[in-house]
């Protein structure tokens, strides 16, 4: 395996350790943050209670003003009733005075209810204020504890990153930059092994050409589907190399059998051609004989035909001519 790939695997394992520490820090800080959120909620609650007290006091003030106005109105009505000239006027003034008295009674009831509410609000305010004080003290203690525990983890992280820096010095800076770019989106799966000829990052099968390149090549190989850096586990690498050796042996056996077959075919072809050339003289003789016989026959037939023609011509000349009848 490529030495750069081996070093990247070590760096990846270190980054995984560092990533595992981050949730621990977050969990510790969450203890403090949860208490701070609780304190903030109590502050909101106590602020709402204080606002409710202000509203209640404002309503009490309005009710007291209404009582004062109605008392003044009743006093005026009493004067008018003393100077009333008729019974009808007296009844009207008495009815109006009764309405004002009812308003005063209602206002007093509202004031009593509001004062009871204010008392309840004050009790809640005191309870919340006590909780806030206790929680503030607890937050101080928790902050000290959190800082101590986070400090321990940060020291561990520092030693981890120091180890990473030592390994990174043995790798080309371009390769480190390339790895960190992949790590931005792939996180702890930036460099992954191949399992069953598939990338264990995206779980898509790797084609044979890239798989063979990964076994034989010294360069860094990436997944063609997701872009993660790939490597073979040592056990898988040994197994795949043995498998490739077996395939190569099978291919060589097939090639040798093909070569032997081709040689035997060539030798049989030569033997057959030699036999055919050996038989050629006899066949040539027979062919010569047959052609001479055919030419002799054709000579005889042509001679016979010529003699027949000549005899026919002679007989035709010697034969007597017939007499033509006269008219």
TALINPE-V80485 format. One record per backbone hydrogen bond with DSSP energy under -1.0 kcal/mol. CO is the residue of the C=O (numbers start at 1). NH is the residue of the N-H. E is the energy in kcal/mol with one decimal. If there is no record, write none. Layout:
co=CO nh=NH e=E
co=CO nh=NH e=E
This chain:
co=2 nh=6 e=-2.2
co=3 nh=7 e=-2.3
co=4 nh=8 e=-2.4
co=5 nh=9 e=-2.3
co=6 nh=10 e=-1.8
co=7 nh=11 e=-2.4
co=8 nh=12 e=-2.6
co=9 nh=13 e=-2.1
co=10 nh=14 e=-2.0
co=11 nh=15 e=-2.6
co=12 nh=16 e=-2.0
co=13 nh=17 e=-1.9
co=14 nh=18 e=-2.3
co=15 nh=19 e=-2.7
co=16 nh=20 e=-2.0
co=17 nh=21 e=-1.1
co=18 nh=22 e=-1.1
co=21 nh=25 e=-2.1
co=22 nh=26 e=-2.5
co=23 nh=27 e=-2.6
co=24 nh=28 e=-2.2
co=25 nh=29 e=-2.8
co=26 nh=30 e=-1.9
co=27 nh=31 e=-1.1
co=29 nh=33 e=-2.8
co=30 nh=34 e=-2.8
co=31 nh=35 e=-1.4
co=32 nh=36 e=-2.2
co=33 nh=37 e=-2.6
co=34 nh=38 e=-2.1
co=35 nh=39 e=-2.3
co=36 nh=40 e=-2.4
co=37 nh=41 e=-2.4
co=38 nh=42 e=-2.1
co=39 nh=43 e=-2.1
co=40 nh=44 e=-2.2
co=41 nh=45 e=-2.5
co=42 nh=46 e=-2.8
co=43 nh=47 e=-1.9
co=44 nh=48 e=-2.3
co=45 nh=49 e=-2.3
co=46 nh=50 e=-2.2
co=47 nh=51 e=-2.0
co=48 nh=52 e=-2.5
co=49 nh=53 e=-2.3
co=50 nh=54 e=-2.0
co=51 nh=55 e=-2.4
co=52 nh=56 e=-2.5
co=53 nh=57 e=-2.6
co=54 nh=58 e=-2.2
co=55 nh=59 e=-2.4
co=56 nh=60 e=-2.3
co=57 nh=61 e=-2.3
co=58 nh=62 e=-2.1
co=59 nh=63 e=-2.5
co=60 nh=64 e=-2.7
co=61 nh=65 e=-2.1
co=62 nh=66 e=-2.3
co=63 nh=67 e=-2.3
co=64 nh=68 e=-2.4
co=65 nh=69 e=-2.4
co=66 nh=70 e=-2.5
co=67 nh=71 e=-2.6
co=68 nh=72 e=-2.3
co=69 nh=73 e=-2.2
co=70 nh=74 e=-2.5
co=71 nh=75 e=-2.2
co=72 nh=76 e=-1.9
co=73 nh=77 e=-2.4
co=74 nh=78 e=-2.4
co=75 nh=79 e=-1.7
co=76 nh=80 e=-2.1
co=77 nh=81 e=-2.8
co=78 nh=82 e=-2.0
co=79 nh=83 e=-1.3
co=81 nh=84 e=-1.1
co=86 nh=90 e=-1.8
co=87 nh=91 e=-2.6
co=88 nh=92 e=-1.9
co=89 nh=93 e=-2.3
co=90 nh=94 e=-2.5
co=91 nh=95 e=-2.4
co=92 nh=96 e=-2.1
co=93 nh=97 e=-2.1
co=94 nh=98 e=-1.9
co=95 nh=99 e=-1.9
co=96 nh=100 e=-1.8
co=97 nh=101 e=-2.0
co=98 nh=102 e=-2.3
co=99 nh=103 e=-2.1
co=100 nh=104 e=-1.9
co=101 nh=105 e=-2.3
co=102 nh=106 e=-2.7
co=103 nh=107 e=-2.4
co=104 nh=108 e=-2.1
co=105 nh=109 e=-2.1
co=106 nh=110 e=-2.3
co=107 nh=111 e=-2.3
co=108 nh=112 e=-2.2
co=109 nh=113 e=-2.4
co=110 nh=114 e=-2.7
co=111 nh=115 e=-2.4
co=112 nh=116 e=-1.9
co=113 nh=117 e=-2.3
co=114 nh=118 e=-2.6
co=115 nh=119 e=-2.0
co=116 nh=120 e=-2.2
co=117 nh=121 e=-3.2
co=118 nh=122 e=-2.5
co=119 nh=123 e=-2.1
co=120 nh=124 e=-2.6
co=121 nh=125 e=-2.8
co=122 nh=126 e=-2.5
co=123 nh=127 e=-2.4
co=124 nh=128 e=-3.1
co=125 nh=129 e=-2.6
co=126 nh=130 e=-2.2
co=127 nh=131 e=-2.5
co=128 nh=132 e=-3.0
co=129 nh=133 e=-2.1
co=130 nh=134 e=-2.4
co=131 nh=135 e=-3.2
co=132 nh=136 e=-2.5
co=133 nh=137 e=-1.9
co=134 nh=138 e=-2.3
co=135 nh=139 e=-2.7
co=136 nh=140 e=-1.8
co=137 nh=141 e=-2.0
co=138 nh=142 e=-2.9
co=139 nh=143 e=-2.8
co=140 nh=144 e=-1.7
co=141 nh=145 e=-2.3
co=142 nh=146 e=-3.3
co=143 nh=147 e=-2.4
co=144 nh=148 e=-1.9
co=145 nh=149 e=-2.5
co=146 nh=150 e=-3.0
co=147 nh=151 e=-2.0
co=148 nh=152 e=-1.8
co=149 nh=153 e=-2.0
co=150 nh=154 e=-2.7
co=151 nh=155 e=-1.8
co=152 nh=156 e=-1.9
co=153 nh=157 e=-2.6
co=154 nh=158 e=-2.2
co=155 nh=159 e=-2.1
co=156 nh=160 e=-2.1
co=157 nh=161 e=-2.9
co=158 nh=162 e=-2.1
co=159 nh=163 e=-1.9
co=160 nh=164 e=-2.0
co=161 nh=165 e=-2.4
co=162 nh=166 e=-1.9
co=163 nh=167 e=-1.8
co=164 nh=168 e=-2.7
co=165 nh=169 e=-1.3
co=167 nh=170 e=-1.6
co=168 nh=171 e=-1.6
co=172 nh=176 e=-1.8
co=173 nh=177 e=-2.5
co=174 nh=178 e=-2.4
co=175 nh=179 e=-2.6
co=176 nh=180 e=-2.6
co=177 nh=181 e=-2.0
co=178 nh=182 e=-1.8
co=179 nh=183 e=-2.3
co=180 nh=184 e=-1.2
co=182 nh=185 e=-1.0
co=182 nh=186 e=-2.9
co=183 nh=187 e=-1.7
co=186 nh=189 e=-2.0
co=190 nh=229 e=-2.4
co=192 nh=231 e=-1.3
co=193 nh=200 e=-1.4
co=197 nh=206 e=-2.7
co=198 nh=195 e=-2.5
co=199 nh=203 e=-2.2
co=204 nh=199 e=-2.2
co=207 nh=211 e=-2.0
co=208 nh=212 e=-2.7
co=209 nh=213 e=-2.4
co=210 nh=214 e=-2.3
co=211 nh=215 e=-1.4
co=212 nh=216 e=-2.6
co=213 nh=217 e=-3.2
co=221 nh=230 e=-2.9
co=223 nh=227 e=-1.5
co=228 nh=223 e=-2.9
co=229 nh=192 e=-2.5
co=231 nh=194 e=-1.7
co=233 nh=237 e=-3.4
co=234 nh=238 e=-2.4
co=235 nh=239 e=-2.2
co=236 nh=240 e=-2.8
co=237 nh=241 e=-2.5
co=238 nh=242 e=-2.2
co=239 nh=243 e=-2.2
co=240 nh=244 e=-2.7
co=241 nh=245 e=-2.4
co=242 nh=246 e=-2.4
co=243 nh=247 e=-2.4
co=244 nh=248 e=-2.8
co=245 nh=249 e=-2.6
co=246 nh=250 e=-2.4
co=247 nh=251 e=-2.5
co=248 nh=252 e=-2.7
co=249 nh=253 e=-2.4
co=250 nh=254 e=-2.4
co=251 nh=255 e=-2.8
co=252 nh=256 e=-2.7
co=253 nh=257 e=-2.4
co=254 nh=258 e=-2.3
co=255 nh=259 e=-2.6
co=256 nh=260 e=-2.6
co=257 nh=261 e=-2.2
co=258 nh=262 e=-2.5
co=259 nh=263 e=-2.5
co=260 nh=264 e=-2.5
co=261 nh=265 e=-2.2
co=262 nh=266 e=-2.2
co=263 nh=267 e=-2.5
co=264 nh=268 e=-2.3
co=265 nh=269 e=-1.9
co=266 nh=270 e=-2.2
co=267 nh=271 e=-2.2
co=268 nh=272 e=-2.3
co=269 nh=273 e=-2.1
co=270 nh=274 e=-2.4
co=271 nh=275 e=-2.5
co=272 nh=276 e=-2.1
co=273 nh=277 e=-2.2
co=274 nh=278 e=-2.1
co=275 nh=279 e=-1.7
co=279 nh=283 e=-1.5
co=280 nh=284 e=-2.2
co=281 nh=285 e=-2.4
co=282 nh=286 e=-2.5
co=283 nh=287 e=-2.2
co=284 nh=288 e=-2.2
co=285 nh=289 e=-2.8
co=286 nh=290 e=-2.5
co=287 nh=291 e=-1.7
co=288 nh=292 e=-2.2
co=289 nh=293 e=-2.4
co=290 nh=294 e=-2.0
co=291 nh=295 e=-2.1
co=292 nh=296 e=-2.2
co=293 nh=297 e=-2.4
co=294 nh=298 e=-2.2
co=295 nh=299 e=-1.9
co=296 nh=300 e=-2.4
co=297 nh=301 e=-2.5
co=298 nh=302 e=-1.8
co=299 nh=303 e=-2.1
co=300 nh=304 e=-2.5
co=301 nh=305 e=-2.1
co=302 nh=306 e=-1.9
co=303 nh=307 e=-2.0
co=304 nh=308 e=-2.0
co=305 nh=309 e=-1.9
co=306 nh=310 e=-1.8
co=307 nh=311 e=-2.0
co=308 nh=312 e=-1.8
co=309 nh=313 e=-1.7
co=310 nh=314 e=-1.9
co=311 nh=315 e=-2.2
co=312 nh=316 e=-1.5
co=313 nh=317 e=-1.5
co=314 nh=318 e=-2.1
co=315 nh=319 e=-1.1
